[in-house]
Amino acid sequence: MNTARMKFECSTYEEAKAKAADDAASSFALPLQVIAFEQGGRTCYATSLPLRKAIDLIRFDSAERGDLTPEKKTNRPVMPDHVRNIAEYLANQSQYVLPSITLNVRDELRCYTYATTAATRAAILIIPAGTQFYVTDGQHRLRAMKDAVEKKPGLANDGVSVMIVEEADIDRIHQDFADCAQTKPIPPSLLTLYNTRDDLSHLTRDIAKEVEYFQGRIEKVGKTVAKNSQNIYTLNQLRVSIAELLTGDASANATAVRKRCSELLQRQSEFDSWSARISDFYDQLSADIPEWRQVVSANSGGAPVDMADLRYSWLHFTGTGLTIIGRVGHEIIRIGDPTKRKERIRDLATKINWSRDTDHGKAFWKGTILTQDGGLLTSKAPMAEAVIRAKKTLNLNLTEREAAHVSEMQALATAS
């Protein structure tokens, strides 16, 4: 460790604490216990602060949209929705985890530590009055902490970990921010697998286990299903289909969809009821769709299936097809009479042409999600057209938005 940067090195930690206490008392400064270490040629300090102290000590230096000199600021513009989502999470969850916040300080701080060959060492930082800490990474977390503490004052005594970097060079601070931002997003399927707090994810995991058609056929880690994989869908594609079954349209804001699903599933009795009804829905489809029956048979030790060929030939073996099944199925699953509901599920399986490589299949889906060469369009407009066409074929009710879309298209056609 670069001892020249460590300022005051004592024989023992007890001596360092005593000298730091004297320094702080004589200068009306704040002593802060930290772990000191070298990282990338710079001395860094790791510690934790009560949320109320972090809110008081740390300052923001965020760029604003339209700012002519954003290069003079140390952080990006604030995203209010992101702040609000984190604040709601902190205020509403009894158990939560808040990642560390990285700070920069332009003033050189006095530090008392002790002689050691260890890579890390306990130390006491002296924080003079007026010292400004700025956020390098974590400004949305910090702003959310402030909002959450106002809603739930008891959070003020919780702690948050921070890493402090002594850095006065604005270019280096910008680079630190850019480096901190180089994180790879977690694949949606893995989030569904690991998120035990989210009711929709919980239901998705249960359905993947309970429905025989899905057993051993779900990609739970990757973002997509590999071309030659024997899996059929990703776990996230199944989650979207289930969200469609629950809400009728999961293409809206993800936060709004998650909130609506949680409202439907929040009571255990409601969760169990939806779980049973959705399991029955997919089970019956797997009995009524001939190609799905082949998969169920293969899962039980029957003749193997070539999933690559099936995916190319049949729309219902794609995530897009499964989404359509969910959105159309929302109208079916709401039918109270079990016999009528069963008839409608059979209609969904047999009266919709799910092929994507035949003339009849291409004709049915023309102008919606299927391209001339059998490729798929997955944007909102083609998906909406496909759902409307399927619902009309089955004589199912359209939503207000779908009915308005049909009227608008008819008006345009008349005008032309």
C-alpha positions in Angstrom: 0.0 0.0 0.0 1.2 3.5 -0.8 1.9 4.7 2.7 2.7 8.2 1.5 -1.0 8.7 0.7 -2.0 7.3 4.1 -1.0 10.5 5.9 -0.4 9.5 9.5 0.8 6.0 10.2 0.9 4.9 13.8 2.4 1.9 15.5 -0.9 0.4 16.5 -4.6 0.9 15.6 -5.3 2.0 19.2 -2.7 4.8 18.8 -4.2 5.8 15.5 -7.7 6.0 17.1 -6.4 8.2 19.9 -4.6 10.6 17.6 -7.6 10.8 15.3 -9.9 11.6 18.2 -7.6 14.4 19.4 -7.4 15.8 15.8 -11.2 15.7 15.4 -11.8 17.3 18.7 -9.4 20.1 18.1 -10.6 20.9 14.6 -14.4 20.3 15.2 -14.2 17.6 12.5 -16.0 14.3 12.1 -13.9 11.1 12.7 -15.1 8.3 10.4 -13.9 4.7 10.8 -13.1 3.2 7.4 -11.2 0.3 5.7 -8.4 1.8 3.6 -7.1 0.1 0.5 -5.4 0.8 -2.8 -7.3 0.3 -6.1 -6.0 1.3 -9.5 -3.2 3.4 -8.0 -5.5 5.4 -5.8 -6.3 5.2 -2.1 -10.0 4.3 -1.4 -12.0 4.1 1.8 -14.9 1.8 2.4 -17.3 2.4 5.3 -21.0 2.6 6.0 -23.2 5.5 7.1 -26.7 5.7 8.6 -29.1 6.8 5.8 -29.7 10.1 7.6 -26.0 10.9 7.7 -25.5 9.9 4.1 -28.3 12.2 3.1 -26.8 15.1 5.0 -23.1 14.6 3.9 -23.5 13.8 0.3 -24.1 16.4 -2.4 -25.3 16.1 -6.0 -23.7 17.5 -9.1 -26.0 16.3 -11.8 -26.3 17.5 -15.4 -29.7 18.6 -16.6 -31.3 18.1 -19.9 -30.5 21.0 -22.2 -27.4 21.9 -20.1 -24.8 23.5 -22.4 -21.9 22.4 -20.3 -22.7 18.9 -18.9 -19.0 18.1 -19.0 -18.6 20.3 -15.9 -21.0 18.1 -13.9 -20.0 14.9 -12.3 -23.2 12.9 -12.9 -25.9 12.2 -15.5 -29.4 13.8 -15.4 -31.7 12.4 -12.8 -34.5 10.0 -13.9 -37.4 10.7 -11.6 -39.2 7.3 -12.4 -36.0 5.5 -11.4 -35.8 7.4 -8.1 -39.5 6.8 -7.4 -39.3 3.0 -8.1 -36.3 2.7 -5.7 -38.0 4.8 -3.0 -41.2 2.7 -3.2 -39.0 -0.5 -2.9 -37.3 0.8 0.2 -40.4 2.1 1.8 -42.6 -0.9 1.1 -40.3 -3.8 1.7 -39.4 -5.0 5.2 -36.3 -6.7 3.9 -34.3 -5.0 1.1 -30.7 -4.7 -0.2 -29.2 -1.4 -1.3 -25.9 -1.7 -3.3 -22.9 0.5 -2.3 -22.6 4.1 -3.3 -19.4 5.4 -4.8 -18.4 8.9 -3.7 -15.7 11.3 -4.8 -14.1 14.0 -2.6 -11.9 16.7 -4.1 -10.2 17.7 -0.8 -7.4 15.6 0.5 -8.5 14.0 3.8 -6.4 13.4 6.9 -6.2 9.7 7.6 -4.8 7.9 10.7 -3.9 4.3 10.3 -1.2 1.8 11.4 1.8 0.0 9.9 0.9 -3.3 8.3 1.7 -5.3 5.1 -1.9 -6.3 4.7 -3.7 -5.2 1.5 -6.4 -3.6 3.6 -6.2 -1.8 6.9 -8.5 -0.2 9.4 -8.2 3.6 9.5 -9.9 6.8 10.7 -10.7 9.6 8.3 -11.0 13.1 9.6 -13.8 14.9 7.8 -13.4 18.7 8.3 -16.6 20.8 8.5 -17.6 21.9 5.0 -16.1 18.8 3.2 -18.2 18.1 0.1 -18.7 14.5 -1.0 -20.2 14.0 -4.4 -21.8 11.0 -6.0 -19.9 9.1 -8.7 -22.3 6.1 -8.8 -25.6 5.8 -7.0 -27.3 9.2 -7.2 -30.7 7.6 -7.8 -30.3 5.4 -4.8 -29.3 8.4 -2.6 -32.2 10.5 -3.8 -34.5 7.6 -3.3 -33.2 7.1 0.3 -34.2 10.7 1.1 -37.7 10.2 -0.3 -38.1 6.8 1.4 -37.0 8.2 4.8 -39.6 10.9 4.5 -42.3 8.3 4.0 -40.9 5.8 6.5 -38.7 7.7 9.1 -37.6 4.4 10.7 -35.3 3.9 7.7 -33.1 6.8 8.9 -31.2 4.5 11.2 -30.5 1.8 8.6 -27.1 1.9 7.0 -25.7 2.1 3.5 -22.2 1.1 2.4 -20.1 3.7 0.6 -16.7 3.8 -1.1 -14.9 7.1 -1.0 -12.3 8.0 -3.6 -10.0 11.0 -3.3 -10.2 12.5 -6.8 -10.1 16.2 -7.9 -9.7 15.6 -11.6 -13.2 16.0 -13.2 -12.1 13.9 -16.3 -11.1 11.1 -14.0 -14.4 11.4 -12.1 -16.3 11.1 -15.4 -14.3 8.1 -16.3 -15.1 6.5 -12.9 -18.8 7.1 -13.6 -18.5 5.5 -17.0 -16.6 2.5 -15.6 -19.2 2.0 -12.9 -21.9 2.0 -15.6 -20.3 -0.9 -17.5 -22.6 -3.5 -15.9 -24.2 -6.3 -17.9 -28.0 -6.4 -17.4 -29.3 -9.6 -15.8 -31.3 -11.7 -18.4 -35.0 -11.3 -17.8 -35.4 -15.1 -17.4 -32.8 -15.2 -14.6 -34.6 -12.3 -12.9 -37.8 -14.3 -13.0 -36.0 -17.4 -11.6 -34.4 -15.5 -8.7 -37.0 -12.9 -7.8 -38.8 -14.5 -4.9 -40.6 -11.3 -3.9 -42.5 -10.8 -7.2 -45.8 -12.6 -7.3 -45.9 -12.9 -11.1 -42.4 -14.5 -11.1 -43.5 -16.9 -8.3 -46.5 -17.9 -10.4 -44.4 -18.4 -13.5 -41.9 -20.7 -11.7 -44.9 -22.7 -10.4 -46.5 -23.1 -13.8 -43.2 -24.1 -15.4 -42.9 -26.9 -12.8 -46.6 -28.0 -12.8 -47.5 -28.0 -16.5 -46.1 -31.1 -18.1 -45.7 -29.4 -21.5 -43.2 -27.0 -20.0 -41.3 -29.4 -17.9 -37.6 -29.5 -19.1 -38.5 -27.2 -22.0 -37.8 -23.8 -20.5 -34.6 -21.8 -20.9 -34.1 -20.3 -17.5 -30.8 -18.4 -17.9 -30.4 -17.0 -21.4 -32.2 -14.2 -23.1 -33.2 -16.4 -26.1 -33.6 -20.0 -27.0 -30.7 -21.3 -29.0 -31.5 -22.5 -32.5 -30.8 -26.2 -31.8 -31.9 -26.2 -28.2 -34.6 -28.7 -27.1 -36.1 -25.9 -25.0 -39.2 -24.2 -26.4 -39.5 -20.8 -24.5 -37.4 -18.7 -22.2 -38.8 -18.4 -18.6 -39.4 -14.7 -19.3 -41.5 -15.5 -22.4 -43.7 -17.8 -20.2 -43.9 -14.9 -17.7 -45.1 -12.6 -20.4 -47.7 -15.1 -21.5 -49.0 -15.5 -18.0 -49.1 -11.7 -17.5 -51.2 -11.6 -20.7 -53.6 -14.2 -19.2 -53.9 -12.2 -16.0 -54.3 -8.7 -17.5 -55.2 -9.0 -21.1 -52.4 -6.7 -22.3 -48.9 -6.9 -20.8 -47.4 -4.6 -23.4 -47.9 -1.6 -21.1 -45.3 -0.1 -18.7 -43.5 -3.0 -16.9 -44.0 -1.4 -13.5 -47.8 -1.0 -14.1 -48.1 -4.6 -15.3 -46.2 -5.9 -12.2 -48.4 -3.9 -9.9 -51.6 -5.1 -11.6 -50.5 -8.7 -11.4 -49.5 -8.3 -7.7 -53.0 -6.9 -7.0 -54.6 -10.0 -8.5 -52.2 -12.4 -6.8 -51.6 -10.8 -3.4 -53.9 -13.1 -1.4 -52.9 -16.7 -1.1 -56.4 -17.9 -2.0 -56.4 -15.7 -5.2 -52.9 -16.9 -6.1 -53.9 -20.5 -5.7 -57.1 -19.9 -7.8 -55.2 -18.3 -10.6 -52.5 -20.9 -10.5 -55.0 -23.7 -10.9 -56.9 -22.0 -13.7 -53.8 -21.1 -15.6 -52.3 -24.6 -15.2 -55.6 -26.1 -16.5 -55.5 -23.6 -19.5 -52.0 -24.7 -20.6 -52.7 -28.4 -19.8 -55.8 -28.4 -22.0 -54.0 -26.6 -24.8 -51.2 -29.2 -24.7 -54.0 -31.9 -25.1 -55.8 -30.1 -27.9 -52.8 -28.8 -30.0 -51.4 -31.9 -31.8 -47.8 -30.6 -31.9 -47.9 -29.8 -28.1 -49.1 -33.4 -27.5 -45.9 -34.6 -29.3 -43.8 -32.6 -26.8 -45.8 -33.9 -23.8 -45.3 -37.5 -25.1 -41.5 -36.9 -25.6 -41.3 -35.5 -22.1 -42.8 -38.7 -20.8 -40.3 -40.9 -22.7 -42.1 -41.1 -26.0 -40.6 -40.4 -29.5 -38.2 -37.5 -29.4 -39.1 -34.2 -31.2 -37.0 -31.9 -33.3 -37.6 -28.6 -31.7 -35.7 -26.6 -34.3 -38.0 -27.9 -37.0 -41.1 -27.4 -34.9 -40.2 -23.8 -34.1 -39.7 -23.1 -37.8 -43.0 -24.6 -38.7 -45.4 -23.6 -35.9 -46.1 -20.2 -34.5 -47.2 -21.5 -31.1 -43.7 -22.8 -30.5 -42.3 -19.2 -30.4 -42.4 -16.6 -27.6 -44.5 -14.4 -30.0 -47.1 -17.2 -30.4 -47.2 -17.8 -26.6 -47.8 -14.1 -26.0 -50.8 -14.2 -28.5 -52.1 -17.3 -26.7 -51.9 -15.4 -23.4 -53.6 -12.2 -24.6 -56.4 -14.1 -26.4 -56.7 -16.5 -23.6 -57.4 -13.7 -21.1 -60.9 -13.5 -22.6 -61.3 -17.3 -22.4 -59.9 -17.8 -18.9 -62.4 -15.3 -17.5 -65.4 -17.5 -18.6 -67.0 -18.8 -15.4 -68.6 -22.0 -16.8 -65.9 -24.7 -16.9 -67.5 -26.5 -19.8 -67.8 -23.4 -22.0 -64.2 -22.4 -21.0 -63.0 -25.8 -22.1 -64.8 -25.4 -25.4 -63.2 -22.1 -26.0 -59.7 -23.3 -25.2 -60.2 -26.1 -27.7 -61.3 -23.5 -30.3 -58.1 -21.5 -29.6 -56.1 -24.7 -30.2 -57.9 -25.9 -33.4 -59.6 -23.0 -35.1 -56.6 -20.7 -35.3 -54.1 -21.7 -38.1 -50.8 -21.7 -36.1 -48.6 -22.8 -39.0 -46.0 -20.4 -40.3 -44.7 -22.2 -43.3 -47.9 -23.1 -45.2 -49.9 -21.1 -47.6 -53.0 -21.2 -45.3 -50.9 -20.2 -42.3 -49.3 -17.3 -44.1 -52.6 -16.1 -45.4 -54.2 -16.2 -42.0 -51.4 -14.1 -40.4 -50.7 -11.8 -43.4 -50.5 -8.2 -42.4 -49.8 -9.0 -38.8 -46.8 -10.7 -37.3 -45.7 -13.0 -40.1 -43.5 -11.8 -42.9 -43.5 -13.2 -46.4 -40.4 -15.4 -45.7 -41.9 -16.7 -42.4 -40.1 -14.3 -40.2 -41.7 -12.7 -37.1 -42.5 -9.1 -36.3 -42.7 -8.6 -32.6 -43.5 -4.9 -32.2 -46.7 -3.7 -30.6 -48.7 -2.9 -33.8 -48.3 -6.3 -35.5 -49.0 -8.1 -32.2 -52.2 -6.1 -31.7 -53.3 -6.9 -35.3 -52.6 -10.6 -34.7 -54.6 -10.7 -31.5 -57.5 -8.9 -33.0 -57.6 -11.4 -35.9 -57.5 -14.3 -33.6 -60.2 -12.9 -31.4 -62.5 -12.2 -34.4 -62.0 -15.7 -35.6 -63.1 -17.1 -32.2 -65.9 -14.5 -31.8 -64.3 -13.2 -28.6 -64.8 -9.7 -27.2 -62.3 -7.0 -28.2 -60.9 -4.6 -25.5 -61.8 -1.0 -25.8 -58.4 -0.2 -27.2 -58.7 -3.0 -29.8 -62.1 -2.0 -30.9 -61.0 1.6 -31.3 -58.0 0.4 -33.4 -60.4 -1.5 -35.6 -62.6 1.5 -36.1 -59.6 3.7 -36.9 -58.4 1.2 -39.5 -61.9 1.0 -41.1 -62.1 4.8 -41.2 -58.7 5.0 -43.0 -59.7 2.3 -45.4 -62.9 4.1 -46.2 -61.1 7.4 -46.7 -58.6 5.9 -49.1 
